[in-house]
Amino acid sequence: MQKTYDIRRNDQVKIIAEGRVLRVFPDTARVLVEHVMMVKKNVRPNPQKNIKGGIAEQESPIAISNVKLVCPSCGPVRAGHERHGDKSVRVCKRCKTTLEKS
């Protein structure tokens, strides 16, 4: 059974610096955040795909426990859940506004 988390793709999160979530890995409890935890990777040249060789930088996953959701009005907060009709939405624990993007 797979765990569910309050962090989703394209959410603004707070670590040391803010960033946008690119991908969530729920089975390993890790997230990929834009411009956070950059690592260098050696890339081989591939003339068929027009790829130059060299050293490329890319993001590396970080633990989901190290990120906090950012509310547009409050800042870094914890998320709660409420039912709106037949749909469950994420809600800011401080100001009670919905964190869903429409």
TAJO-V280834 format. One record per backbone hydrogen bond with DSSP energy under -1.0 kcal/mol. CO is the residue of the C=O (numbers start at 0). NH is the residue of the N-H. Records with the same first field share a line. If there is no record, write none. Layout:
CO->NH / NH
//
This chain:
7->10
10->20
11->69
12->18
13->67
18->12
19->33
20->9
22->31
24->29
28->63
29->24
30->61
31->21 / 22
32->35
36->59
38->57
40->55
42->53
45->50
50->45
53->42
55->40
57->38
61->30
62->65
63->66
67->13
68->76
70->74
74->70
77->92
79->90
81->88
83->86
86->83
88->81
89->98
90->79
91->95
96->91
//
